[in-house]
Amino acid sequence: MKTIPSINLPIIKNGKISNEVLSEITSNKKVVIFGVPGAFTPTCSEKHVPSFLKYSNELKDKGVDDIYCISVNDVFVMKAWLASFANGNLINGIADGNSEFAKKMDILADYSGNCMGNRCKRFALIAENNSIIDFNIEE
């Protein structure tokens, strides 16, 4: 069974940035983490983030403590992107600027054909106490 990796990454929560060990902030919690290729990209901005924002209360009603969006972008881009949504504070951001998470989870994809370099595949996972119980990766 895969687990949430113990890597130090910039986290954006309520517009504030802090460097945290991912496995520590997700420990003893039920979390949803979804990943997108890039902040401010059309599909991610128009479909993916809005759907998680729309259903955030329903996820919380099902026992989810925190919702995270991760992308291979720097922390300043992720912060600005979440701030661009009226209710963007309902989810937390993870800036995987060096692709550490994407590499550890084996979800790094080459988007060079779109001049984007290596990025995270689209995915969603549910983890309880760092054990990933559901992991869906877009084909």
C-alpha positions in Angstrom: 0.0 0.0 0.0 1.3 3.4 -0.9 1.7 6.1 1.7 2.0 9.9 1.7 5.7 10.6 1.3 7.7 12.3 4.0 9.0 15.3 2.0 9.3 18.9 2.8 7.1 21.1 0.5 5.6 24.6 0.5 2.0 24.5 1.7 -0.5 27.3 1.1 -3.3 27.5 3.7 -5.6 30.5 3.9 -3.2 32.5 1.8 -0.2 31.8 4.1 2.9 29.9 3.0 4.8 27.5 5.2 7.2 24.7 4.5 5.9 21.4 6.0 6.7 17.7 5.9 3.7 16.4 4.0 3.4 13.1 6.0 3.3 15.1 9.2 0.5 17.5 8.3 -1.6 14.6 6.9 -0.9 12.3 9.9 -4.0 11.2 11.9 -6.3 12.8 9.3 -8.4 11.8 6.3 -7.3 13.9 3.3 -8.0 14.3 -0.3 -5.1 15.3 -2.5 -5.7 16.0 -6.2 -3.0 16.9 -8.7 -3.1 18.9 -11.9 -0.5 19.6 -14.6 -0.4 23.4 -14.0 -1.8 26.3 -12.2 -3.7 28.8 -14.4 -4.0 26.3 -17.2 -7.5 26.3 -18.8 -8.8 22.9 -17.9 -7.4 22.9 -14.4 -8.7 26.4 -13.7 -12.1 26.0 -15.3 -13.0 22.4 -14.4 -10.7 20.7 -11.8 -10.3 23.2 -9.0 -13.9 24.6 -9.3 -15.3 21.0 -8.9 -13.3 20.4 -5.7 -14.3 23.8 -4.4 -18.0 23.1 -5.2 -18.0 19.7 -3.4 -15.6 20.6 -0.5 -18.5 20.7 2.0 -19.7 17.3 0.9 -16.2 15.9 1.2 -15.9 17.4 4.7 -19.3 15.9 5.6 -17.9 12.5 4.6 -15.1 12.9 7.2 -12.4 14.5 5.0 -10.3 16.8 7.2 -8.3 18.6 4.5 -8.3 19.0 0.7 -5.1 19.7 -1.1 -4.3 20.6 -4.7 -0.8 19.9 -5.9 0.9 21.1 -9.0 4.5 21.3 -10.3 4.6 25.1 -9.8 6.4 27.4 -7.5 4.7 28.4 -4.3 4.1 32.0 -5.4 2.2 30.8 -8.5 0.2 28.3 -6.4 -0.7 31.0 -3.9 -1.8 33.4 -6.6 -3.8 30.7 -8.4 -5.8 29.7 -5.2 -6.3 33.4 -4.4 -7.9 33.8 -7.9 -10.9 31.7 -6.8 -13.5 33.5 -4.7 -13.6 30.6 -2.3 -10.0 29.3 -2.9 -9.4 29.1 0.8 -11.5 26.0 1.0 -8.6 23.9 -0.3 -4.9 24.0 0.5 -2.2 24.2 -2.1 1.0 22.2 -2.3 3.8 23.6 -4.5 5.7 20.7 -6.0 8.2 23.0 -7.8 10.9 20.4 -7.9 8.5 17.5 -8.8 9.5 15.6 -5.6 6.0 14.4 -4.9 5.3 13.6 -8.5 8.5 11.5 -8.8 8.0 9.7 -5.5 4.4 8.8 -6.5 5.4 7.8 -10.0 3.1 10.4 -11.6 5.6 12.6 -13.4 4.6 13.2 -17.0 6.5 14.9 -19.9 4.4 17.8 -21.2 7.2 19.1 -23.4 5.0 18.9 -26.4 3.0 21.7 -24.9 6.1 23.6 -23.8 5.4 22.8 -20.1 8.3 20.4 -19.3 7.8 17.7 -16.7 4.5 18.0 -14.8 2.3 16.0 -12.5 -0.4 13.8 -14.1 -4.0 14.5 -13.2 -4.9 12.4 -10.2 -6.9 12.3 -7.0 -6.2 10.3 -3.9 -7.8 9.7 -0.5 -5.5 8.9 2.4 -6.3 8.0 6.0 -3.4 8.5 8.5 -1.0 8.6 5.5 -2.2 5.3 4.0 -3.5 5.8 0.5 -6.8 4.0 0.3 -7.9 5.2 -3.2 -5.6 6.5 -5.9 -7.0 7.4 -9.3 -4.7 8.6 -12.1 -5.9 10.0 -15.3 -5.0 7.9 -18.3 
